[in-house]
């Protein structure tokens, strides 16, 4: 899906999209452990993000709350994505 929509994204992010698809990053984000790993990796690579390495624990500690918020947000996200991809208002 990402590669099929590269024409919609700035050229500067194309290498990131390649890395994301080759490393299957999005599948990793499907689990709390995968998210925690990603956050720790970001913290290790960028000094400005050093504090984000502990965010995985916050996710675990407050997962039910975050999950409820996301469940409320997801339908609107899907609608807006469909609008963007089709170029029309579906809401």
Gaussian input, Z-matrix of N, CA and C with variables (Angstrom, degrees):
# hf/3-21g

backbone

0 1
 N
 C     1     B1
 C     2     B2     1     A1
 N     3     B3     2     A2     1     D1
 C     4     B4     3     A3     2     D2
 C     5     B5     4     A4     3     D3
 N     6     B6     5     A5     4     D4
 C     7     B7     6     A6     5     D5
 C     8     B8     7     A7     6     D6
 N     9     B9     8     A8     7     D7
 C    10    B10     9     A9     8     D8
 C    11    B11    10    A10     9     D9
 N    12    B12    11    A11    10    D10
 C    13    B13    12    A12    11    D11
 C    14    B14    13    A13    12    D12
 N    15    B15    14    A14    13    D13
 C    16    B16    15    A15    14    D14
 C    17    B17    16    A16    15    D15
 N    18    B18    17    A17    16    D16
 C    19    B19    18    A18    17    D17
 C    20    B20    19    A19    18    D18
 N    21    B21    20    A20    19    D19
 C    22    B22    21    A21    20    D20
 C    23    B23    22    A22    21    D21
 N    24    B24    23    A23    22    D22
 C    25    B25    24    A24    23    D23
 C    26    B26    25    A25    24    D24
 N    27    B27    26    A26    25    D25
 C    28    B28    27    A27    26    D26
 C    29    B29    28    A28    27    D27
 N    30    B30    29    A29    28    D28
 C    31    B31    30    A30    29    D29
 C    32    B32    31    A31    30    D30
 N    33    B33    32    A32    31    D31
 C    34    B34    33    A33    32    D32
 C    35    B35    34    A34    33    D33
 N    36    B36    35    A35    34    D34
 C    37    B37    36    A36    35    D35
 C    38    B38    37    A37    36    D36
 N    39    B39    38    A38    37    D37
 C    40    B40    39    A39    38    D38
 C    41    B41    40    A40    39    D39
 N    42    B42    41    A41    40    D40
 C    43    B43    42    A42    41    D41
 C    44    B44    43    A43    42    D42
 N    45    B45    44    A44    43    D43
 C    46    B46    45    A45    44    D44
 C    47    B47    46    A46    45    D45
 N    48    B48    47    A47    46    D46
 C    49    B49    48    A48    47    D47
 C    50    B50    49    A49    48    D48
 N    51    B51    50    A50    49    D49
 C    52    B52    51    A51    50    D50
 C    53    B53    52    A52    51    D51
 N    54    B54    53    A53    52    D52
 C    55    B55    54    A54    53    D53
 C    56    B56    55    A55    54    D54
 N    57    B57    56    A56    55    D55
 C    58    B58    57    A57    56    D56
 C    59    B59    58    A58    57    D57
 N    60    B60    59    A59    58    D58
 C    61    B61    60    A60    59    D59
 C    62    B62    61    A61    60    D60
 N    63    B63    62    A62    61    D61
 C    64    B64    63    A63    62    D62
 C    65    B65    64    A64    63    D63
 N    66    B66    65    A65    64    D64
 C    67    B67    66    A66    65    D65
 C    68    B68    67    A67    66    D66
 N    69    B69    68    A68    67    D67
 C    70    B70    69    A69    68    D68
 C    71    B71    70    A70    69    D69
 N    72    B72    71    A71    70    D70
 C    73    B73    72    A72    71    D71
 C    74    B74    73    A73    72    D72
 N    75    B75    74    A74    73    D73
 C    76    B76    75    A75    74    D74
 C    77    B77    76    A76    75    D75
 N    78    B78    77    A77    76    D76
 C    79    B79    78    A78    77    D77
 C    80    B80    79    A79    78    D78
 N    81    B81    80    A80    79    D79
 C    82    B82    81    A81    80    D80
 C    83    B83    82    A82    81    D81
 N    84    B84    83    A83    82    D82
 C    85    B85    84    A84    83    D83
 C    86    B86    85    A85    84    D84
 N    87    B87    86    A86    85    D85
 C    88    B88    87    A87    86    D86
 C    89    B89    88    A88    87    D87
 N    90    B90    89    A89    88    D88
 C    91    B91    90    A90    89    D89
 C    92    B92    91    A91    90    D90
 N    93    B93    92    A92    91    D91
 C    94    B94    93    A93    92    D92
 C    95    B95    94    A94    93    D93
 N    96    B96    95    A95    94    D94
 C    97    B97    96    A96    95    D95
 C    98    B98    97    A97    96    D96
 N    99    B99    98    A98    97    D97
 C   100   B100    99    A99    98    D98
 C   101   B101   100   A100    99    D99
 N   102   B102   101   A101   100   D100
 C   103   B103   102   A102   101   D101
 C   104   B104   103   A103   102   D102
 N   105   B105   104   A104   103   D103
 C   106   B106   105   A105   104   D104
 C   107   B107   106   A106   105   D105
 N   108   B108   107   A107   106   D106
 C   109   B109   108   A108   107   D107
 C   110   B110   109   A109   108   D108
 N   111   B111   110   A110   109   D109
 C   112   B112   111   A111   110   D110
 C   113   B113   112   A112   111   D111
 N   114   B114   113   A113   112   D112
 C   115   B115   114   A114   113   D113
 C   116   B116   115   A115   114   D114
 N   117   B117   116   A116   115   D115
 C   118   B118   117   A117   116   D116
 C   119   B119   118   A118   117   D117
 N   120   B120   119   A119   118   D118
 C   121   B121   120   A120   119   D119
 C   122   B122   121   A121   120   D120
 N   123   B123   122   A122   121   D121
 C   124   B124   123   A123   122   D122
 C   125   B125   124   A124   123   D123
 N   126   B126   125   A125   124   D124
 C   127   B127   126   A126   125   D125
 C   128   B128   127   A127   126   D126
 N   129   B129   128   A128   127   D127
 C   130   B130   129   A129   128   D128
 C   131   B131   130   A130   129   D129
 N   132   B132   131   A131   130   D130
 C   133   B133   132   A132   131   D131
 C   134   B134   133   A133   132   D132
 N   135   B135   134   A134   133   D133
 C   136   B136   135   A135   134   D134
 C   137   B137   136   A136   135   D135
 N   138   B138   137   A137   136   D136
 C   139   B139   138   A138   137   D137
 C   140   B140   139   A139   138   D138
 N   141   B141   140   A140   139   D139
 C   142   B142   141   A141   140   D140
 C   143   B143   142   A142   141   D141
 N   144   B144   143   A143   142   D142
 C   145   B145   144   A144   143   D143
 C   146   B146   145   A145   144   D144
 N   147   B147   146   A146   145   D145
 C   148   B148   147   A147   146   D146
 C   149   B149   148   A148   147   D147
 N   150   B150   149   A149   148   D148
 C   151   B151   150   A150   149   D149
 C   152   B152   151   A151   150   D150
 N   153   B153   152   A152   151   D151
 C   154   B154   153   A153   152   D152
 C   155   B155   154   A154   153   D153
 N   156   B156   155   A155   154   D154
 C   157   B157   156   A156   155   D155
 C   158   B158   157   A157   156   D156
 N   159   B159   158   A158   157   D157
 C   160   B160   159   A159   158   D158
 C   161   B161   160   A160   159   D159
 N   162   B162   161   A161   160   D160
 C   163   B163   162   A162   161   D161
 C   164   B164   163   A163   162   D162
 N   165   B165   164   A164   163   D163
 C   166   B166   165   A165   164   D164
 C   167   B167   166   A166   165   D165
 N   168   B168   167   A167   166   D166
 C   169   B169   168   A168   167   D167
 C   170   B170   169   A169   168   D168
 N   171   B171   170   A170   169   D169
 C   172   B172   171   A171   170   D170
 C   173   B173   172   A172   171   D171
 N   174   B174   173   A173   172   D172
 C   175   B175   174   A174   173   D173
 C   176   B176   175   A175   174   D174
 N   177   B177   176   A176   175   D175
 C   178   B178   177   A177   176   D176
 C   179   B179   178   A178   177   D177
 N   180   B180   179   A179   178   D178
 C   181   B181   180   A180   179   D179
 C   182   B182   181   A181   180   D180
 N   183   B183   182   A182   181   D181
 C   184   B184   183   A183   182   D182
 C   185   B185   184   A184   183   D183
 N   186   B186   185   A185   184   D184
 C   187   B187   186   A186   185   D185
 C   188   B188   187   A187   186   D186
 N   189   B189   188   A188   187   D187
 C   190   B190   189   A189   188   D188
 C   191   B191   190   A190   189   D189
 N   192   B192   191   A191   190   D190
 C   193   B193   192   A192   191   D191
 C   194   B194   193   A193   192   D192
 N   195   B195   194   A194   193   D193
 C   196   B196   195   A195   194   D194
 C   197   B197   196   A196   195   D195
 N   198   B198   197   A197   196   D196
 C   199   B199   198   A198   197   D197
 C   200   B200   199   A199   198   D198
 N   201   B201   200   A200   199   D199
 C   202   B202   201   A201   200   D200
 C   203   B203   202   A202   201   D201
 N   204   B204   203   A203   202   D202
 C   205   B205   204   A204   203   D203
 C   206   B206   205   A205   204   D204
 N   207   B207   206   A206   205   D205
 C   208   B208   207   A207   206   D206
 C   209   B209   208   A208   207   D207
 N   210   B210   209   A209   208   D208
 C   211   B211   210   A210   209   D209
 C   212   B212   211   A211   210   D210
 N   213   B213   212   A212   211   D211
 C   214   B214   213   A213   212   D212
 C   215   B215   214   A214   213   D213
 N   216   B216   215   A215   214   D214
 C   217   B217   216   A216   215   D215
 C   218   B218   217   A217   216   D216
 N   219   B219   218   A218   217   D217
 C   220   B220   219   A219   218   D218
 C   221   B221   220   A220   219   D219
 N   222   B222   221   A221   220   D220
 C   223   B223   222   A222   221   D221
 C   224   B224   223   A223   222   D222
 N   225   B225   224   A224   223   D223
 C   226   B226   225   A225   224   D224
 C   227   B227   226   A226   225   D225
 N   228   B228   227   A227   226   D226
 C   229   B229   228   A228   227   D227
 C   230   B230   229   A229   228   D228
 N   231   B231   230   A230   229   D229
 C   232   B232   231   A231   230   D230
 C   233   B233   232   A232   231   D231
 N   234   B234   233   A233   232   D232
 C   235   B235   234   A234   233   D233
 C   236   B236   235   A235   234   D234
 N   237   B237   236   A236   235   D235
 C   238   B238   237   A237   236   D236
 C   239   B239   238   A238   237   D237
 N   240   B240   239   A239   238   D238
 C   241   B241   240   A240   239   D239
 C   242   B242   241   A241   240   D240
 N   243   B243   242   A242   241   D241
 C   244   B244   243   A243   242   D242
 C   245   B245   244   A244   243   D243
 N   246   B246   245   A245   244   D244
 C   247   B247   246   A246   245   D245
 C   248   B248   247   A247   246   D246
 N   249   B249   248   A248   247   D247
 C   250   B250   249   A249   248   D248
 C   251   B251   250   A250   249   D249
 N   252   B252   251   A251   250   D250
 C   253   B253   252   A252   251   D251
 C   254   B254   253   A253   252   D252
 N   255   B255   254   A254   253   D253
 C   256   B256   255   A255   254   D254
 C   257   B257   256   A256   255   D255
 N   258   B258   257   A257   256   D256
 C   259   B259   258   A258   257   D257
 C   260   B260   259   A259   258   D258
 N   261   B261   260   A260   259   D259
 C   262   B262   261   A261   260   D260
 C   263   B263   262   A262   261   D261
 N   264   B264   263   A263   262   D262
 C   265   B265   264   A264   263   D263
 C   266   B266   265   A265   264   D264
 N   267   B267   266   A266   265   D265
 C   268   B268   267   A267   266   D266
 C   269   B269   268   A268   267   D267
 N   270   B270   269   A269   268   D268
 C   271   B271   270   A270   269   D269
 C   272   B272   271   A271   270   D270

   B1=1.4502
   B2=1.5348
   B3=1.3409
   B4=1.4628
   B5=1.5177
   B6=1.3175
   B7=1.4650
   B8=1.5252
   B9=1.2997
   B10=1.4540
   B11=1.5190
   B12=1.3184
   B13=1.4592
   B14=1.5259
   B15=1.3149
   B16=1.4626
   B17=1.5237
   B18=1.3217
   B19=1.4637
   B20=1.5347
   B21=1.3185
   B22=1.4644
   B23=1.5240
   B24=1.3285
   B25=1.4645
   B26=1.5189
   B27=1.3379
   B28=1.4674
   B29=1.5314
   B30=1.3094
   B31=1.4698
   B32=1.5292
   B33=1.3161
   B34=1.4646
   B35=1.5340
   B36=1.3375
   B37=1.4660
   B38=1.5255
   B39=1.3105
   B40=1.4644
   B41=1.5348
   B42=1.3602
   B43=1.4746
   B44=1.5327
   B45=1.3232
   B46=1.4587
   B47=1.5302
   B48=1.3185
   B49=1.4706
   B50=1.5223
   B51=1.3350
   B52=1.4674
   B53=1.5248
   B54=1.3322
   B55=1.4646
   B56=1.5222
   B57=1.3359
   B58=1.4662
   B59=1.5251
   B60=1.3257
   B61=1.4684
   B62=1.5284
   B63=1.3199
   B64=1.4640
   B65=1.5255
   B66=1.3397
   B67=1.4577
   B68=1.5164
   B69=1.3365
   B70=1.4661
   B71=1.5312
   B72=1.3413
   B73=1.4533
   B74=1.5237
   B75=1.3173
   B76=1.4690
   B77=1.5238
   B78=1.3267
   B79=1.4665
   B80=1.5344
   B81=1.3174
   B82=1.4549
   B83=1.5186
   B84=1.3205
   B85=1.4580
   B86=1.5358
   B87=1.3099
   B88=1.4629
   B89=1.5258
   B90=1.3261
   B91=1.4657
   B92=1.5262
   B93=1.3162
   B94=1.4584
   B95=1.5237
   B96=1.3093
   B97=1.4625
   B98=1.5250
   B99=1.3285
   B100=1.4586
   B101=1.5185
   B102=1.3225
   B103=1.4690
   B104=1.5283
   B105=1.3205
   B106=1.4640
   B107=1.5325
   B108=1.3108
   B109=1.4722
   B110=1.5211
   B111=1.3242
   B112=1.4650
   B113=1.5304
   B114=1.3244
   B115=1.4677
   B116=1.5295
   B117=1.3131
   B118=1.4602
   B119=1.5292
   B120=1.3239
   B121=1.4611
   B122=1.5133
   B123=1.3286
   B124=1.4661
   B125=1.5207
   B126=1.3354
   B127=1.4636
   B128=1.5259
   B129=1.3100
   B130=1.4672
   B131=1.5287
   B132=1.3262
   B133=1.4677
   B134=1.5253
   B135=1.3067
   B136=1.4713
   B137=1.5179
   B138=1.3195
   B139=1.4576
   B140=1.5268
   B141=1.3211
   B142=1.4670
   B143=1.5317
   B144=1.3398
   B145=1.4643
   B146=1.5297
   B147=1.3177
   B148=1.4647
   B149=1.5323
   B150=1.3100
   B151=1.4612
   B152=1.5273
   B153=1.3197
   B154=1.4653
   B155=1.5350
   B156=1.3097
   B157=1.4642
   B158=1.5064
   B159=1.3275
   B160=1.4697
   B161=1.5293
   B162=1.3182
   B163=1.4657
   B164=1.5308
   B165=1.3222
   B166=1.4646
   B167=1.5129
   B168=1.3198
   B169=1.4625
   B170=1.5278
   B171=1.3232
   B172=1.4698
   B173=1.5234
   B174=1.3163
   B175=1.4655
   B176=1.5243
   B177=1.3191
   B178=1.4704
   B179=1.5232
   B180=1.3304
   B181=1.4731
   B182=1.5255
   B183=1.3266
   B184=1.4703
   B185=1.5249
   B186=1.3241
   B187=1.4579
   B188=1.5272
   B189=1.3091
   B190=1.4726
   B191=1.5271
   B192=1.3186
   B193=1.4694
   B194=1.5326
   B195=1.3343
   B196=1.4705
   B197=1.5273
   B198=1.3198
   B199=1.4674
   B200=1.5270
   B201=1.3146
   B202=1.4702
   B203=1.5283
   B204=1.3286
   B205=1.4718
   B206=1.5245
   B207=1.3198
   B208=1.4628
   B209=1.5235
   B210=1.3225
   B211=1.4680
   B212=1.5264
   B213=1.3232
   B214=1.4576
   B215=1.5332
   B216=1.3135
   B217=1.4676
   B218=1.5321
   B219=1.3258
   B220=1.4656
   B221=1.5263
   B222=1.3248
   B223=1.4692
   B224=1.5257
   B225=1.3322
   B226=1.4560
   B227=1.5245
   B228=1.3168
   B229=1.4632
   B230=1.5260
   B231=1.3077
   B232=1.4751
   B233=1.5239
   B234=1.3160
   B235=1.4667
   B236=1.5175
   B237=1.3203
   B238=1.4771
   B239=1.5201
   B240=1.3181
   B241=1.4729
   B242=1.5208
   B243=1.3185
   B244=1.4624
   B245=1.5217
   B246=1.3289
   B247=1.4730
   B248=1.5223
   B249=1.3183
   B250=1.4609
   B251=1.5239
   B252=1.3203
   B253=1.4667
   B254=1.5241
   B255=1.3308
   B256=1.4632
   B257=1.5240
   B258=1.3305
   B259=1.4530
   B260=1.5100
   B261=1.3351
   B262=1.4678
   B263=1.5225
   B264=1.3198
   B265=1.4556
   B266=1.5126
   B267=1.3615
   B268=1.4606
   B269=1.5208
   B270=1.3340
   B271=1.4683
   B272=1.4545
   A1=110.09
   A2=115.39
   A3=118.88
   A4=111.33
   A5=116.23
   A6=119.75
   A7=111.50
   A8=117.38
   A9=121.43
   A10=113.63
   A11=116.22
   A12=120.85
   A13=113.04
   A14=116.81
   A15=120.73
   A16=111.97
   A17=116.45
   A18=119.74
   A19=112.35
   A20=117.72
   A21=122.39
   A22=112.37
   A23=116.47
   A24=121.20
   A25=110.84
   A26=115.45
   A27=118.79
   A28=111.00
   A29=116.51
   A30=121.64
   A31=111.58
   A32=116.96
   A33=120.35
   A34=112.87
   A35=117.88
   A36=119.65
   A37=112.79
   A38=118.17
   A39=120.29
   A40=112.92
   A41=119.44
   A42=118.05
   A43=112.53
   A44=116.92
   A45=120.38
   A46=110.24
   A47=116.49
   A48=120.39
   A49=110.16
   A50=117.03
   A51=120.14
   A52=111.06
   A53=116.83
   A54=120.64
   A55=111.03
   A56=116.19
   A57=120.39
   A58=111.50
   A59=116.17
   A60=118.88
   A61=111.10
   A62=117.44
   A63=119.75
   A64=111.73
   A65=116.26
   A66=120.51
   A67=114.17
   A68=116.80
   A69=122.43
   A70=111.54
   A71=115.65
   A72=121.37
   A73=112.92
   A74=117.33
   A75=119.32
   A76=111.79
   A77=117.45
   A78=119.72
   A79=109.40
   A80=117.10
   A81=120.61
   A82=112.66
   A83=116.53
   A84=120.72
   A85=112.30
   A86=117.73
   A87=121.17
   A88=112.32
   A89=117.83
   A90=120.03
   A91=109.91
   A92=115.32
   A93=119.48
   A94=110.66
   A95=117.26
   A96=121.12
   A97=110.59
   A98=117.22
   A99=121.19
   A100=112.05
   A101=116.46
   A102=120.92
   A103=109.73
   A104=116.03
   A105=120.01
   A106=110.30
   A107=116.90
   A108=121.25
   A109=111.19
   A110=116.62
   A111=120.93
   A112=110.76
   A113=116.48
   A114=120.31
   A115=111.33
   A116=116.85
   A117=120.31
   A118=110.74
   A119=116.56
   A120=120.01
   A121=111.98
   A122=116.73
   A123=120.52
   A124=110.67
   A125=116.55
   A126=121.34
   A127=111.02
   A128=116.74
   A129=120.69
   A130=111.94
   A131=117.01
   A132=120.63
   A133=113.79
   A134=117.72
   A135=120.53
   A136=110.71
   A137=116.37
   A138=121.07
   A139=111.47
   A140=116.34
   A141=120.31
   A142=111.66
   A143=117.13
   A144=121.27
   A145=112.59
   A146=117.95
   A147=121.48
   A148=112.60
   A149=117.68
   A150=120.52
   A151=113.30
   A152=117.28
   A153=119.75
   A154=111.65
   A155=116.62
   A156=120.39
   A157=114.32
   A158=117.69
   A159=121.22
   A160=112.46
   A161=117.42
   A162=120.54
   A163=112.48
   A164=117.50
   A165=119.94
   A166=112.11
   A167=116.26
   A168=119.93
   A169=110.62
   A170=116.34
   A171=119.76
   A172=110.79
   A173=116.09
   A174=119.90
   A175=110.07
   A176=116.45
   A177=120.17
   A178=111.76
   A179=115.70
   A180=120.25
   A181=112.91
   A182=116.81
   A183=120.88
   A184=112.10
   A185=116.70
   A186=120.86
   A187=113.01
   A188=118.32
   A189=120.30
   A190=111.52
   A191=116.86
   A192=120.84
   A193=110.51
   A194=116.37
   A195=119.99
   A196=110.84
   A197=115.96
   A198=120.50
   A199=111.08
   A200=117.13
   A201=120.59
   A202=111.05
   A203=116.27
   A204=119.91
   A205=110.45
   A206=116.22
   A207=119.87
   A208=111.18
   A209=117.17
   A210=120.59
   A211=111.48
   A212=116.49
   A213=120.67
   A214=111.31
   A215=116.37
   A216=123.78
   A217=113.15
   A218=118.01
   A219=122.46
   A220=114.82
   A221=120.77
   A222=118.60
   A223=113.20
   A224=117.26
   A225=120.35
   A226=110.58
   A227=116.82
   A228=120.88
   A229=110.72
   A230=116.77
   A231=120.36
   A232=111.36
   A233=116.50
   A234=120.87
   A235=110.72
   A236=116.42
   A237=120.34
   A238=111.72
   A239=117.82
   A240=120.44
   A241=110.77
   A242=116.83
   A243=120.49
   A244=110.31
   A245=116.48
   A246=120.25
   A247=111.03
   A248=116.64
   A249=120.87
   A250=110.61
   A251=117.24
   A252=120.82
   A253=112.63
   A254=116.99
   A255=119.57
   A256=111.68
   A257=116.46
   A258=120.00
   A259=113.73
   A260=116.32
   A261=118.67
   A262=110.13
   A263=116.18
   A264=122.99
   A265=108.74
   A266=117.27
   A267=120.45
   A268=111.73
   A269=117.46
   A270=120.36
   A271=111.55
   D1=-45.22
   D2=-179.11
   D3=-62.15
   D4=-49.22
   D5=-178.45
   D6=-64.37
   D7=-33.01
   D8=178.83
   D9=-69.95
   D10=-14.67
   D11=-179.61
   D12=-116.88
   D13=19.90
   D14=179.37
   D15=-56.77
   D16=-33.93
   D17=-179.04
   D18=-63.09
   D19=-17.54
   D20=178.86
   D21=-88.16
   D22=-9.41
   D23=-174.03
   D24=-112.38
   D25=152.15
   D26=177.16
   D27=-61.37
   D28=144.26
   D29=-179.04
   D30=-56.55
   D31=-30.80
   D32=-177.94
   D33=-62.36
   D34=-24.09
   D35=-179.85
   D36=-94.12
   D37=-4.77
   D38=-179.01
   D39=-58.12
   D40=-42.72
   D41=176.75
   D42=-62.39
   D43=-35.07
   D44=177.35
   D45=-65.11
   D46=-42.84
   D47=178.38
   D48=-61.64
   D49=-41.20
   D50=176.76
   D51=-59.76
   D52=-45.55
   D53=179.03
   D54=-63.82
   D55=-41.06
   D56=179.88
   D57=-61.71
   D58=-43.62
   D59=-177.16
   D60=-74.87
   D61=-39.70
   D62=179.19
   D63=-65.95
   D64=-37.95
   D65=-179.96
   D66=-88.55
   D67=-1.78
   D68=-180.00
   D69=53.35
   D70=44.77
   D71=-176.34
   D72=-58.67
   D73=-41.55
   D74=-174.70
   D75=-63.16
   D76=-35.56
   D77=177.10
   D78=-64.88
   D79=-36.20
   D80=177.51
   D81=-63.37
   D82=-31.82
   D83=-179.36
   D84=-74.22
   D85=-3.62
   D86=-178.91
   D87=-76.99
   D88=-10.52
   D89=179.52
   D90=-124.73
   D91=154.56
   D92=177.45
   D93=-60.52
   D94=-39.94
   D95=179.56
   D96=-64.04
   D97=-40.30
   D98=178.29
   D99=-64.00
   D100=-40.22
   D101=177.68
   D102=-65.84
   D103=-43.96
   D104=179.57
   D105=-60.82
   D106=-42.59
   D107=177.93
   D108=-60.80
   D109=-44.27
   D110=179.98
   D111=-62.65
   D112=-43.43
   D113=179.56
   D114=-64.30
   D115=-41.20
   D116=177.99
   D117=-65.20
   D118=-38.58
   D119=177.05
   D120=-63.98
   D121=-42.59
   D122=177.38
   D123=-61.75
   D124=-41.96
   D125=-179.76
   D126=-63.47
   D127=-36.80
   D128=-178.82
   D129=-72.93
   D130=-30.34
   D131=-175.61
   D132=-85.91
   D133=-26.80
   D134=-174.38
   D135=-131.78
   D136=121.18
   D137=179.75
   D138=-57.36
   D139=-38.96
   D140=-178.71
   D141=-63.13
   D142=-22.51
   D143=-178.96
   D144=-102.55
   D145=11.37
   D146=-173.54
   D147=-53.00
   D148=-39.12
   D149=-176.28
   D150=-73.83
   D151=-15.90
   D152=-178.80
   D153=-72.12
   D154=-14.89
   D155=179.82
   D156=-61.24
   D157=-22.63
   D158=179.26
   D159=-93.92
   D160=-0.70
   D161=-176.54
   D162=-67.80
   D163=-24.59
   D164=177.36
   D165=-60.50
   D166=-36.83
   D167=177.72
   D168=-66.72
   D169=-40.89
   D170=176.38
   D171=-61.37
   D172=-40.11
   D173=177.23
   D174=-59.45
   D175=-47.57
   D176=179.53
   D177=-62.25
   D178=-44.34
   D179=-177.28
   D180=-65.46
   D181=-29.42
   D182=-174.53
   D183=-123.50
   D184=26.67
   D185=-173.21
   D186=-57.73
   D187=-43.74
   D188=-177.87
   D189=-59.96
   D190=-40.68
   D191=178.99
   D192=-66.16
   D193=-48.29
   D194=179.28
   D195=-61.46
   D196=-39.70
   D197=-179.36
   D198=-63.52
   D199=-43.29
   D200=178.45
   D201=-63.21
   D202=-42.14
   D203=177.66
   D204=-62.09
   D205=-43.37
   D206=-179.25
   D207=-64.64
   D208=-42.33
   D209=178.74
   D210=-59.77
   D211=-33.43
   D212=177.22
   D213=-72.96
   D214=-35.66
   D215=-176.17
   D216=-79.97
   D217=-32.42
   D218=-171.77
   D219=-56.54
   D220=-45.49
   D221=-179.56
   D222=-57.86
   D223=-40.84
   D224=178.90
   D225=-67.78
   D226=-39.10
   D227=176.93
   D228=-59.58
   D229=-45.60
   D230=179.03
   D231=-60.66
   D232=-43.62
   D233=178.98
   D234=-60.95
   D235=-48.49
   D236=-178.56
   D237=-64.50
   D238=-38.00
   D239=177.17
   D240=-64.44
   D241=-42.19
   D242=177.93
   D243=-62.31
   D244=-43.25
   D245=177.12
   D246=-58.98
   D247=-44.86
   D248=-178.69
   D249=-64.48
   D250=-46.40
   D251=-175.09
   D252=-71.57
   D253=-30.10
   D254=-178.22
   D255=-97.36
   D256=-13.52
   D257=-179.03
   D258=73.32
   D259=22.54
   D260=178.78
   D261=-140.19
   D262=158.41
   D263=179.38
   D264=-84.64
   D265=118.03
   D266=179.08
   D267=-108.93
   D268=-1.47
   D269=-176.44
   D270=-94.07

